[in-house]
Amino acid sequence: MKNHPRLLRAFSIAGFTLLIVGVGFAYPLFARGDELLSAHYQAPWLLLALLVIPFVYWRGIWGEDRRMPRLRIGTLLPLSVGPSGVRVWLRDLPGVMRAVTLGLFILSLSRPVDTLHPQTTDEEGIDIVLALDMSGSMQAVLDNVPDDLKRFMAEKPRGVRPTRLDAAKAVVRDFIARRKSDRIGVVVFGSSAYVLSPPTLDYHLVDALVSKMELNLIDASGTAIGDAVGVGVARLRKSTAKSKALILLTDGDNNRGKLAPDYAAHLANTVGVKLFTVQIGQGDASEVQDGVDLLGQPHYAPQSFPVNPELLQRLATTTGGAMYVATDAKALQASFHDVLNKLEKTKLEASIASYEDLFGYYLLPGVLLLAAEALLRALVLRRFP
């Protein structure tokens, strides 16, 4: 019978432990049990801190006995019936609560997250290829640049006016920035045509590539409209989008290349691509910088660049598109906006995966247990010293 009190204390400690663990984990398990069991921990290395819980558990229960004040007296007979009461049986409860609270806080700090099921949404989109003329005629001046386009244009030396290529790049970059679900590709052409980017949703990449385009990066001695249309159509050939469009931006006539523009339009019809042609200028004289004057200021001289509006109109009409004429940068921007209004949207299925933090389901019961322990020590288990 000598060990009877110790045995009762062991049973009470075990009971308190089961009770507090049940109370602490009841809310997270009932609220999000399945998700917490399969959660991904963003800071899993913090789970190693759970190894200190047995020490905290021992120190909060049996370690308290060693820190109890001692008093030497001659006989224990007056204390043979004490101490007793509820406070005696509750003295181990705060240690259990502290250990369980620490465990909940460690689990919370490890940042458990739940990967939600992908949310499927229908988004409208178009597959578009922009064919940008980079022949020598694109060095001609194009004025009346809208303020919202200037942010897409590199700063020029004082007195230097924007060129057709500067305005065209700014309009194209603005066009790209306004897209959300349209796949966009870019073709550049002079005497030959080249793919700058296939149709993609990586707008940042396409914008960066367009911004770096400068005259004389490719052979600018001619304008291969037929090749540009053919290369653009080839990029759209395998597209499954309901709406496929090629926007041809040029200020000249077809005078280079291996593919006839009308045959390129036939290929576009074959794969269901609509051509939208944008003509810059009307073939009249335009100013081109031809050096600097004696004071170092840029000097401009008029120069004529022939255009072929009949060809551009025919290409657009043949494929069900439209033709535009832009005499300045503002009209050029309006042309691109009108193209989108004419295109039929197609639905694309997009899956968006999202994540949910679950740490709060451990943090809340941990805070409540910590507060309950503090109240228990302050109101029920007070002692002196």
SEBARO-115642 format. One line per 10 residues: number of its first residue (from 1); their letters; for each residue x, y, z of N, C-alpha, C. Coordinates in steps of 0.1 Angstrom, whole numbers, plus 2048, in hexadecimal, padded with zeros to 3 digits. Example, Ala and Ser with C-alpha at 12.3 -4.5 7.8 and 13.67 -1.06 7.14 Angstrom:
REM SEBARO-115642
1) as) 884 7C7 84E 87B 7D3 84E 884 7DF 84E ~ 880 7EA 847 889 7F5 847 881 800 84F;
***
This chain:
REM SEBARO-115642
1) mknhprllra) 808 7F4 800 800 800 800 809 80D 800 ~ 816 80B 802 81F 816 803 81F 81E 7F6 ~ 81E 818 7EA 81E 81E 7DD 811 822 7D8 ~ 806 821 7E0 7F9 823 7DB 7F7 832 7D7 ~ 7FC 83C 7DE 7FB 84A 7D9 802 84C 7CC ~ 80E 846 7CA 816 848 7BE 80E 842 7B2 ~ 808 836 7B5 800 830 7AA 7F4 838 7A6 ~ 7ED 83E 7B0 7E2 846 7AD 7E7 853 7A5 ~ 7F2 858 7A9 7F7 864 7A1 7FA 860 793 ~ 800 855 791 804 850 783 7F7 84F 77B;
11) fsiagftlli) 7EC 849 781 7E0 848 779 7DA 856 776 ~ 7DB 85F 780 7D6 86D 77E 7DD 874 773 ~ 7EB 872 773 7F3 879 768 7EF 873 75B ~ 7ED 866 75A 7E9 860 74D 7DC 865 749 ~ 7D3 866 752 7C5 86B 74F 7C5 879 74A ~ 7CD 882 752 7CE 890 74D 7D4 891 73F ~ 7DE 888 73D 7E5 889 72F 7DB 886 724 ~ 7D4 87B 726 7CA 877 71C 7BF 882 71A ~ 7BB 888 725 7B1 892 725 7B6 89F 71E ~ 7C2 8A3 721 7C7 8B0 71B 7CA 8AE 70C;
21) vgvgfayplf) 7D0 8A2 709 7D3 89F 6FB 7C6 89F 6F3 ~ 7BB 898 6F9 7AE 898 6F2 7A8 8A6 6F0 ~ 7A9 8AE 6FB 7A4 8BC 6FA 7AC 8C4 6F0 ~ 7B9 8C3 6F0 7C1 8CB 6E7 7C0 8C7 6D9 ~ 7BE 8BB 6D6 7BD 8B6 6C7 7AF 8B4 6C3 ~ 7A5 8B6 6CB 798 8B3 6C7 793 8BD 6BC ~ 796 8CA 6BE 792 8D4 6B4 798 8D1 6A6 ~ 7A6 8D0 6A6 7AC 8CE 698 7A8 8C1 692 ~ 7A6 8B7 699 7A2 8AA 693 794 8AA 68E ~ 78B 8B0 696 77D 8B0 692 77B 8BA 686;
31) argdellsah) 782 8C5 687 780 8D0 67D 787 8CC 66F ~ 793 8C8 670 79B 8C5 663 7A4 8B9 665 ~ 79E 8AE 66B 7A6 8A2 66D 7AD 89C 661 ~ 7A6 89A 657 7AC 893 64B 7B6 89C 644 ~ 7B3 8A9 644 7BD 8B2 63E 7CA 8B3 646 ~ 7C9 8B3 653 7D4 8B4 65C 7DD 8A8 65B ~ 7D6 89C 65A 7DE 890 659 7E6 88F 64C ~ 7E1 895 641 7E8 895 634 7EE 8A2 631 ~ 7F0 8AB 63B 7F5 8B8 638 804 8B8 635 ~ 808 8C2 62D 816 8C4 62A 81B 8CF 633;
41) yqapwlllal) 826 8CC 63A 82C 8D5 643 837 8DD 63C ~ 835 8EB 63C 83F 8F3 635 84C 8F5 63D ~ 84B 8F3 64A 858 8F3 652 859 8E6 65A ~ 85B 8DB 653 85B 8CE 65A 866 8CC 664 ~ 871 8D4 662 87C 8D3 66B 879 8D7 679 ~ 86E 8E0 67A 86A 8E4 688 863 8D8 690 ~ 85F 8CE 689 859 8C3 68F 863 8BC 698 ~ 870 8BE 696 87A 8B8 69F 879 8BD 6AD ~ 873 8C9 6AE 871 8CF 6BC 868 8C6 6C4 ~ 860 8BE 6BE 857 8B5 6C6 85F 8AC 6CF;
51) lvipfvywrg) 86C 8AA 6CC 874 8A1 6D5 876 8A7 6E3 ~ 874 8B4 6E5 876 8BA 6F2 869 8B8 6FB ~ 85E 8B4 6F5 852 8B3 6FC 853 8A9 708 ~ 859 89D 706 85A 894 712 862 89B 71E ~ 86C 8A3 71B 873 8AA 725 86A 8B4 72C ~ 863 8BC 724 859 8C6 72A 84F 8BE 732 ~ 84A 8B3 72D 840 8AB 734 845 8A7 742 ~ 851 8A1 742 857 89C 74E 85A 8A8 758 ~ 85F 8B3 753 863 8BE 75B 856 8C5 761 ~ 84B 8C5 759 83F 8CB 75E 838 8C3 769;
61) iwgedrrmpr) 83B 8B6 76A 834 8AD 774 83E 8A9 77F ~ 847 8A0 77C 850 89B 787 85B 8A6 78A ~ 85E 8AE 780 868 8B8 783 863 8C3 78D ~ 856 8C4 78D 850 8CE 797 853 8C9 7A5 ~ 853 8BC 7A7 855 8B7 7B4 863 8BB 7BA ~ 86D 8BB 7B1 87A 8BF 7B6 87B 8CE 7B9 ~ 872 8D5 7B3 873 8E4 7B5 86A 8E8 7C1 ~ 863 8DF 7C7 85A 8E2 7D2 863 8E6 7DE ~ 85F 8F0 7E6 866 8F4 7F2 866 8E9 7FD ~ 871 8E7 804 873 8DD 80E 874 8E4 81C;
71) lrigtllpls) 86F 8DD 826 870 8E2 834 873 8D6 83D ~ 87E 8D7 844 882 8CC 84D 87B 8CD 85B ~ 874 8C2 85E 86D 8C2 86B 870 8B5 872 ~ 86D 8B5 87F 871 8A9 887 869 89D 885 ~ 85C 89F 882 853 893 880 849 896 875 ~ 845 88C 86D 83B 88D 862 82D 889 867 ~ 82C 886 873 81F 881 878 813 88B 876 ~ 815 898 878 80A 8A1 876 806 8A2 867 ~ 80F 89E 85E 80C 89F 850 808 892 84A ~ 806 888 852 803 87B 84D 7F6 87A 845;
81) vgpsgvrvwl) 7ED 883 848 7E0 883 841 7E0 88E 836 ~ 7EA 894 833 7EB 89F 829 7F7 89E 820 ~ 7F8 8A5 816 7ED 8AE 811 7E2 8A7 80A ~ 7D7 8AD 809 7CB 8A6 802 7C3 8B1 7FC ~ 7B9 8AC 7F4 7AF 8B5 7ED 7B2 8B6 7DE ~ 7A9 8BE 7D8 7A9 8BE 7C9 7B6 8C4 7C4 ~ 7BC 8CE 7CB 7C8 8D4 7C6 7D4 8CA 7C5 ~ 7D4 8C0 7CE 7DE 8B6 7CD 7DD 8AE 7C0 ~ 7D1 8AA 7BC 7CF 8A2 7B0 7D1 8AA 7A4 ~ 7CF 8B7 7A4 7D1 8C0 798 7DF 8C5 796;
91) rdlpgvmrav) 7E8 8C2 7A0 7F5 8C8 79F 7FD 8C4 793 ~ 7FA 8B8 78D 801 8B4 781 7FB 8B9 774 ~ 7EF 8BE 775 7E8 8C2 769 7EF 8CD 761 ~ 7F4 8D8 767 7FB 8E3 75F 806 8DE 757 ~ 80E 8D4 75D 819 8CF 755 815 8C7 749 ~ 80A 8C0 74A 805 8B9 73E 800 8C3 734 ~ 7F9 8CD 738 7F4 8D7 72F 7FF 8DF 728 ~ 80A 8E2 72F 815 8E9 729 81B 8E0 71E ~ 81D 8D3 721 823 8CB 717 81B 8C9 70A ~ 80D 8C8 70C 804 8C7 700 804 8D4 6F9;
101) tlglfilsls) 804 8DF 700 804 8EC 6FA 810 8EE 6F1 ~ 81C 8EA 6F6 828 8EB 6EF 827 8E3 6E2 ~ 822 8D7 6E3 820 8CF 6D7 817 8D5 6CC ~ 80C 8DC 6D1 803 8E2 6C7 80A 8EE 6C1 ~ 812 8F6 6C9 819 901 6C3 824 8FD 6B9 ~ 82B 8F2 6BC 835 8ED 6B2 82E 8E9 6A5 ~ 823 8E2 6A6 81C 8DE 69A 817 8EA 692 ~ 813 8F4 699 80E 900 693 819 908 68B ~ 825 909 692 831 90F 68C 836 908 680 ~ 833 8FB 67F 838 8F3 673 830 8F6 667;
111) rpvdtlhpqt) 826 8FF 668 81E 903 65C 818 8F8 654 ~ 80E 8F1 659 808 8E7 651 7FF 8EE 647 ~ 7FF 8E9 63B 7F7 8EE 630 7EF 8E3 629 ~ 7E4 8E6 624 7DC 8DC 61D 7DB 8E1 60E ~ 7DE 8D8 605 7DD 8DB 5F7 7CE 8D8 5F3 ~ 7C8 8E3 5F0 7BA 8E2 5EC 7B8 8DB 5DE ~ 7AD 8D5 5DB 7AB 8D0 5CE 7AB 8DB 5C4 ~ 7B1 8D9 5B8 7B1 8E3 5AE 7A3 8E8 5AB ~ 7A2 8F5 5AA 795 8FB 5A6 795 8FD 597 ~ 78C 8F7 590 78B 8F7 582 782 903 57E;
121) tdeegidivl) 787 90C 576 780 917 571 781 918 562 ~ 777 91E 55C 777 920 54E 77B 92E 54B ~ 786 930 543 78B 93D 540 78A 93E 530 ~ 788 94A 52C 787 94C 51E 795 950 519 ~ 799 94B 50D 7A6 94E 508 7A6 94D 4F9 ~ 7B0 953 4F3 7B3 953 4E4 7C1 950 4E2 ~ 7C4 948 4D8 7D2 946 4D4 7D6 951 4C9 ~ 7E0 959 4CD 7E3 964 4C4 7F2 964 4C1 ~ 7F5 967 4B4 803 96A 4B0 804 978 4AB ~ 80D 97F 4B0 810 98D 4AB 81C 98D 4A2;
131) aldmsgsmqa) 81A 991 496 825 992 48C 829 9A1 48B ~ 835 9A3 48F 83B 9B1 490 845 9B4 485 ~ 842 9BE 47D 84B 9C2 472 857 9C9 478 ~ 863 9C4 474 86F 9CB 479 878 9CF 46D ~ 871 9D2 462 879 9D7 456 87E 9E5 458 ~ 886 9EA 44F 88C 9F7 451 882 A02 451 ~ 876 A01 44B 86C A0B 44B 867 A0E 459 ~ 869 A05 463 864 A07 470 86C A11 478 ~ 876 A17 472 87E A21 479 877 A2F 477 ~ 86D A30 46F 866 A3C 46D 85F A41 479;
141) vldnvpddlk) 85D A4E 47B 857 A54 487 848 A51 487 ~ 843 A4E 494 835 A4C 496 831 A54 4A3 ~ 82A A5F 4A1 827 A67 4AC 81A A64 4B3 ~ 816 A6D 4BC 809 A6C 4C3 808 A5F 4CC ~ 813 A5D 4D4 813 A51 4DD 80B A54 4E9 ~ 801 A4C 4EC 7F9 A4E 4F8 801 A4C 505 ~ 7FD A53 50F 805 A53 51C 806 A45 522 ~ 7FB A3D 520 7FC A30 526 805 A26 51F ~ 80A A2A 513 814 A22 50B 822 A26 50E ~ 824 A32 513 832 A37 515 839 A2F 51F;
151) rfmaekprgv) 832 A29 529 839 A20 533 83F A14 52C ~ 83B A10 520 841 A05 51A 84C A09 510 ~ 84F A15 510 85A A1A 506 866 A1E 50E ~ 872 A1A 508 87E A1E 50F 881 A2D 50D ~ 887 A33 517 88A A41 517 894 A44 50C ~ 891 A4E 504 89A A52 4F9 8A1 A5F 4FB ~ 8AC A61 4F4 8B3 A6E 4F6 8AA A7A 4F3 ~ 8AD A85 4F8 8A5 A91 4F6 8A5 A94 4E7 ~ 899 A96 4E2 897 A9A 4D4 894 A8E 4CB ~ 897 A82 4CF 894 A76 4C7 886 A72 4C8;
161) rptrldaaka) 87F A71 4BD 871 A6D 4BD 86F A5E 4BC ~ 863 A59 4C0 861 A4B 4C0 85F A46 4B1 ~ 864 A3B 4AF 862 A35 4A1 856 A2C 4A1 ~ 853 A27 495 848 A1E 493 84A A11 49B ~ 857 A0D 49B 85A A01 4A3 858 A03 4B2 ~ 85C A0F 4B7 85A A12 4C5 84C A11 4C9 ~ 843 A18 4C0 835 A18 4C3 82F A0A 4C2 ~ 833 A02 4B8 82E 9F5 4B6 832 9EC 4C2 ~ 83E 9ED 4C6 842 9E5 4D2 83A 9E9 4DE ~ 838 9F6 4E0 830 9FA 4EC 821 9F5 4EB;
171) vvrdfiarrk) 81B 9F5 4DF 80E 9F1 4DE 80D 9E1 4E0 ~ 817 9DA 4DB 817 9CC 4DD 819 9C8 4EC ~ 822 9CF 4F3 824 9CD 501 818 9D0 509 ~ 811 9DB 505 805 9DF 50C 7FA 9D4 509 ~ 7F9 9CF 4FD 7F0 9C5 4FA 7F3 9B8 502 ~ 7FF 9B5 504 803 9A9 50C 7FF 9AB 51A ~ 802 9B7 51F 7FF 9BA 52E 7F0 9B9 531 ~ 7E8 9BB 527 7D9 9BA 52A 7D3 9AC 529 ~ 7DB 9A2 524 7D6 995 523 7D6 98D 530 ~ 7CD 984 532 7CC 97C 53E 7CC 96D 53B;
181) sdrigvvvfg) 7C5 969 530 7C4 95B 52D 7C7 958 51E ~ 7CC 962 517 7CF 960 508 7DD 95B 507 ~ 7DF 951 4FF 7ED 94C 4FC 7F2 955 4F0 ~ 7FE 95B 4F2 803 964 4E9 811 960 4E4 ~ 813 961 4D7 820 95E 4D1 824 96A 4C8 ~ 831 96B 4C5 836 977 4BD 83F 972 4B2 ~ 83C 977 4A6 845 975 49B 84A 983 497 ~ 857 984 494 85D 990 48E 862 98D 480 ~ 861 997 478 865 995 46A 86B 9A2 464 ~ 874 99F 45B 879 9A9 452 87A 9A3 444;
191) ssayvlsppt) 886 9A0 440 888 998 433 884 98A 435 ~ 884 985 442 880 977 445 878 978 452 ~ 871 96D 456 869 96D 461 86F 964 46C ~ 86E 967 478 873 95F 483 869 95F 48F ~ 869 953 496 861 952 4A2 868 957 4AE ~ 863 962 4B3 868 967 4C0 863 960 4CC ~ 857 95C 4CC 851 954 4D6 845 94C 4D1 ~ 844 93F 4D4 837 938 4D0 82C 93D 4DA ~ 820 939 4D6 814 93D 4DF 816 938 4ED ~ 816 941 4F7 818 93D 505 810 946 50E;
201) ldyhlvdalv) 80F 942 51B 808 94A 525 813 951 52D ~ 820 94F 52A 82A 956 531 82C 964 52C ~ 823 96D 530 823 97B 52B 830 982 52F ~ 836 97F 53A 842 986 53E 84D 983 534 ~ 84E 977 530 859 973 526 856 97A 519 ~ 84A 97A 514 847 980 507 849 98F 508 ~ 845 995 512 847 9A3 514 856 9A7 514 ~ 85E 99F 51B 86D 9A1 51B 873 9A0 50D ~ 86F 996 506 874 993 4F9 871 99F 4EF ~ 864 9A3 4F0 860 9AE 4E7 867 9BB 4EA;
211) skmelnlida) 869 9BE 4F7 870 9CA 4FB 87E 9CB 4F6 ~ 884 9C0 4F3 892 9C0 4EF 894 9C0 4E0 ~ 889 9C0 4D9 88A 9C1 4CA 88E 9CE 4C5 ~ 898 9CF 4BD 89D 9DB 4B7 89F 9D9 4A8 ~ 8A0 9E4 4A1 8A2 9E3 492 8B1 9DE 490 ~ 8B2 9D7 485 8BF 9D1 480 8C2 9C4 488 ~ 8BA 9C0 491 8BC 9B3 498 8BA 9A7 48D ~ 8B2 9AA 484 8B0 9A1 479 8B1 9A9 46C ~ 8B2 9A2 460 8B3 9A9 453 8A7 9B2 451 ~ 8A9 9BF 451 89E 9C9 44F 89D 9CE 441;
221) sgtaigdavg) 8A3 9C8 438 8A4 9CE 42A 897 9CB 422 ~ 88E 9C3 428 881 9BF 421 876 9BC 42A ~ 86A 9B9 424 85E 9B6 42C 858 9AA 427 ~ 85A 99F 42F 854 991 42A 847 98F 431 ~ 83D 995 42C 82F 993 432 82B 985 431 ~ 82C 97F 425 828 971 423 82E 967 42D ~ 83C 969 42F 843 960 438 83E 962 446 ~ 83C 96F 44A 837 972 458 82A 96B 45A ~ 821 96C 451 814 966 453 815 956 453 ~ 81D 951 44B 81F 943 44A 825 93D 457;
231) vgvarlrkst) 82F 944 45D 836 940 469 82C 941 475 ~ 824 94C 475 81A 94D 480 80F 943 47F ~ 80B 940 473 801 935 471 806 928 476 ~ 813 925 473 819 918 477 819 917 486 ~ 81B 922 48D 81B 922 49C 80D 91F 4A2 ~ 803 922 49A 7F5 920 49E 7EF 914 499 ~ 7F6 90C 491 7F1 901 48A 7EB 8F6 494 ~ 7F2 8F4 49F 7EE 8E9 4A8 7E6 8EF 4B4 ~ 7E2 8FB 4B3 7DA 901 4BE 7CC 8FB 4BE ~ 7C7 8F8 4CA 7B9 8F3 4CB 7AF 8FE 4CF;
241) akskalillt) 7B4 90A 4D0 7AA 915 4D3 7A0 917 4C8 ~ 794 91B 4CC 78A 91E 4C3 78D 92A 4BB ~ 793 934 4C1 797 941 4BA 7A6 941 4B9 ~ 7AB 943 4AD 7B9 944 4AA 7BB 950 4A1 ~ 7C4 959 4A5 7C6 965 49D 7D4 969 49B ~ 7D7 96F 490 7E4 974 48D 7E3 983 48A ~ 7EA 98B 492 7E9 999 490 7F6 99E 489 ~ 7F5 9A2 47D 800 9A6 475 802 9B5 475 ~ 80D 9BA 47A 810 9C8 47C 81B 9CC 473 ~ 818 9D4 468 823 9D7 45E 820 9E5 459;
251) dgdnnrgkla) 82B 9EA 453 82A 9F8 44D 82F 9F7 43E ~ 830 9EB 438 835 9EA 42B 82E 9E0 422 ~ 834 9DE 417 82E 9D4 40D 836 9C8 40D ~ 830 9BD 409 838 9B0 408 842 9B1 3FC ~ 84F 9B0 3FF 859 9B1 3F5 865 9A7 3F7 ~ 863 99E 401 86D 994 404 866 987 408 ~ 86D 97C 40A 868 970 40F 865 966 405 ~ 862 959 409 860 94E 400 851 94B 3FF ~ 849 950 408 83B 94C 408 832 957 404 ~ 82A 955 3FA 821 960 3F5 816 963 400;
261) pdyaahlant) 813 970 402 80A 973 40D 7FC 96D 40B ~ 7F7 96C 3FE 7EA 966 3FC 7EA 957 3FF ~ 7F5 950 3FC 7F6 942 400 7F7 940 40F ~ 7FE 949 416 7FE 949 424 7F0 94B 42A ~ 7E8 954 424 7DA 956 428 7D2 949 427 ~ 7D5 942 41C 7CE 935 419 7D2 92B 424 ~ 7DE 92B 428 7E2 922 433 7DB 926 440 ~ 7DA 933 442 7D3 937 44E 7C4 933 44E ~ 7BE 933 443 7B0 92E 442 7AF 91F 445 ~ 7B9 918 441 7BA 90A 443 7BA 906 451;
271) vgvklftvqi) 7C1 90D 459 7C2 90A 468 7B9 913 470 ~ 7B0 91B 46A 7A7 923 471 7AC 92F 479 ~ 7B6 935 473 7BC 941 479 7B7 94E 472 ~ 7B3 957 479 7AE 964 474 7BA 96E 474 ~ 7BB 975 468 7C6 97F 467 7C0 98D 46A ~ 7C7 994 472 7C3 9A2 475 7D0 9AA 471 ~ 7CE 9B2 467 7DA 9BA 462 7D9 9C8 466 ~ 7E4 9CD 46B 7E5 9DB 470 7F0 9E2 467 ~ 7EC 9EC 45F 7F5 9F3 457 7F9 A00 45E ~ 806 A02 460 80B A0F 466 80E A19 45B;
281) gqgdasevqd) 808 A24 45B 80A A2E 451 802 A2B 444 ~ 802 A35 43C 7FA A34 42F 803 A35 423 ~ 810 A33 424 819 A34 419 81E A41 416 ~ 819 A4C 41D 81E A59 41A 82C A5B 421 ~ 832 A66 41F 83F A69 424 83F A69 433 ~ 848 A63 439 84A A63 448 858 A67 44B ~ 859 A6D 457 866 A72 45B 86F A67 461 ~ 87C A67 45D 885 A5D 461 892 A64 466 ~ 897 A61 471 8A3 A67 476 8AF A63 46D ~ 8B6 A6D 468 8C1 A6A 45F 8CE A6F 465;
291) gvdllgqphy) 8CF A72 472 8DB A77 478 8D8 A82 481 ~ 8E2 A8A 484 8E1 A96 48D 8E6 AA2 486 ~ 8E1 AAE 48B 8E5 ABA 485 8F2 ABF 48C ~ 8F6 ACC 488 903 AD1 48E 902 AD3 49D ~ 8F6 AD4 4A2 8F5 AD6 4B1 8F3 AC8 4B8 ~ 8F4 ABD 4B1 8F2 AB0 4B7 8E4 AAC 4B9 ~ 8DB AB4 4B3 8CD AB0 4B4 8C9 AA6 4A9 ~ 8C0 A9D 4AB 8BC A93 4A1 8B5 A9B 495 ~ 8B9 A96 489 8B4 A9C 47D 8AB A92 476 ~ 89F A97 471 896 A8E 46A 894 A92 45C;
301) apqsfpvnpe) 892 A89 453 88F A8C 445 883 A83 441 ~ 87B A88 438 86F A80 433 874 A75 42A ~ 86D A6A 42B 870 A5E 423 863 A56 421 ~ 861 A51 415 854 A4A 412 857 A3B 412 ~ 84D A34 418 84D A25 419 840 A20 413 ~ 841 A18 408 835 A13 401 82E A09 40A ~ 820 A09 409 818 A00 410 80F 9F9 406 ~ 808 9EF 40A 7FF 9E7 401 7F2 9E4 409 ~ 7EA 9EE 40B 7DD 9EC 413 7D4 9E2 40C ~ 7D4 9E1 3FF 7CC 9D7 3F8 7D0 9C9 3FD;
311) llqrlatttg) 7DD 9C6 3FE 7E2 9B9 402 7DD 9B6 410 ~ 7DF 9BF 419 7DC 9BD 427 7CD 9BB 429 ~ 7C5 9C3 421 7B6 9C1 421 7B2 9B3 41C ~ 7B9 9AF 412 7B5 9A2 40C 7B9 996 416 ~ 7C4 998 41C 7C8 98D 426 7BE 98D 431 ~ 7BA 998 436 7B0 998 441 7A2 993 43D ~ 79E 997 431 790 993 42D 790 984 42A ~ 79B 97F 424 79B 971 420 79A 968 42C ~ 79F 96C 438 7A0 964 444 795 967 44E ~ 78C 971 44B 782 975 454 786 97F 45F;
321) gamyvatdak) 792 985 45C 797 98F 466 793 99D 462 ~ 79C 9A7 465 799 9B5 463 7A6 9BC 460 ~ 7A5 9C7 459 7B1 9CF 456 7B0 9DD 45C ~ 7BB 9E2 462 7BB 9EF 468 7C6 9F7 463 ~ 7C5 A04 463 7CF A0E 45F 7D2 A17 46B ~ 7DE A18 46F 7E2 A20 47B 7EC A2B 476 ~ 7E8 A37 478 7F1 A42 474 7F9 A47 47F ~ 7F5 A44 48C 7FD A48 497 7FC A3D 4A2 ~ 803 A3F 4AD 803 A34 4B7 7F6 A32 4BE ~ 7EE A3C 4C0 7E1 A3B 4C6 7D8 A32 4BD;
331) alqasfhdvl) 7D8 A35 4B0 7D0 A2C 4A7 7D5 A1E 4A7 ~ 7E2 A1C 4A8 7E8 A0F 4A9 7E3 A07 4B5 ~ 7E2 A0E 4C0 7DD A08 4CD 7CF A04 4CB ~ 7C7 A0D 4C6 7B8 A0B 4C4 7B6 9FF 4BB ~ 7BE 9FD 4B1 7BD 9F2 4A7 7BE 9E4 4AF ~ 7C8 9E3 4B8 7CA 9D7 4BF 7BE 9D4 4C8 ~ 7B9 9DE 4CF 7AE 9DC 4D7 7A1 9D8 4CF ~ 7A0 9DD 4C3 794 9D9 4BB 795 9CB 4B7 ~ 7A2 9C6 4B5 7A4 9B8 4B0 79E 9AF 4BB ~ 7A0 9B1 4C7 79B 9A8 4D2 78C 9A8 4D2;
341) nklektklea) 786 9B4 4D0 778 9B5 4D0 771 9AC 4C5 ~ 778 9AA 4BA 773 9A2 4AF 775 993 4B0 ~ 77E 98F 4BA 781 981 4BB 777 97A 4C4 ~ 774 96E 4C0 76B 966 4C8 773 95F 4D3 ~ 76F 95F 4DF 776 959 4EA 774 94A 4EA ~ 77E 943 4EF 77C 934 4F1 77F 931 500 ~ 778 927 505 77A 924 513 786 91A 515 ~ 78E 91E 51F 799 916 522 797 911 531 ~ 79A 904 534 798 8FF 541 7A5 902 549 ~ 7A4 909 554 7B0 90C 55C 7AE 906 56A;
351) siasyedlfg) 7B9 8FF 56E 7B9 8F9 57C 7C2 902 585 ~ 7BC 906 590 7C4 90F 599 7C5 908 5A6 ~ 7D1 904 5AA 7D3 8FD 5B7 7D6 908 5C2 ~ 7CF 906 5CE 7D2 910 5D8 7D5 908 5E5 ~ 7DA 910 5EF 7DF 90A 5FB 7D8 911 607 ~ 7D5 909 612 7CF 90F 61E 7D8 90C 62A ~ 7DB 916 631 7E2 914 63E 7D9 90E 648 ~ 7DF 904 64F 7D8 8FD 65A 7DD 900 668 ~ 7E7 908 669 7EE 90A 676 7E4 90F 681 ~ 7DA 917 67C 7D1 91C 686 7C9 911 68E;
361) yyllpgvlll) 7C8 906 688 7C0 8FB 68F 7C8 8F5 69A ~ 7D6 8F7 69A 7DE 8F3 6A6 7E0 8FF 6AF ~ 7E1 90B 6A9 7E4 917 6B1 7D9 91A 6BB ~ 7CD 919 6B7 7C1 91D 6BF 7C0 915 6CC ~ 7C0 907 6CB 7BF 900 6D7 7CC 901 6E0 ~ 7D7 904 6DA 7E4 906 6E1 7E3 913 6EA ~ 7DE 91D 6E4 7DC 92A 6EB 7D2 928 6F7 ~ 7C7 921 6F4 7BD 91F 6FE 7C2 917 70A ~ 7CA 90C 707 7D0 904 712 7DA 90C 71A ~ 7E2 915 713 7EB 91D 71A 7E4 927 724;
371) aaeallralv) 7D9 92C 71F 7D2 935 728 7CC 92E 733 ~ 7C7 922 731 7C1 91A 73B 7CB 916 746 ~ 7D7 913 741 7E2 90F 74B 7E5 91B 754 ~ 7E6 927 74E 7E9 933 755 7DF 936 760 ~ 7D2 934 75C 7C7 936 766 7C7 92C 771 ~ 7CA 91F 76D 7CA 915 777 7D5 917 781 ~ 7E1 91C 77D 7EC 91E 786 7E9 92B 78F ~ 7E2 935 789 7E0 941 790 7D4 940 79A ~ 7CA 938 797 7BE 938 79F 7BC 92C 7A8 ~ 7C1 921 7A3 7BF 914 7AB 7CB 90F 7B1;
381) lrrfp) 7D6 90F 7AA 7E3 909 7AF 7ED 913 7B4 ~ 7E8 91E 7BA 7F1 928 7BF 7F9 922 7CB ~ 805 926 7CC 80D 920 7D8 817 92B 7DC ~ 81C 92A 7E8 826 933 7EE 82F 92B 7F7 ~ 83C 92C 7F5 842 935 7EC 842 92F 7DE;
***
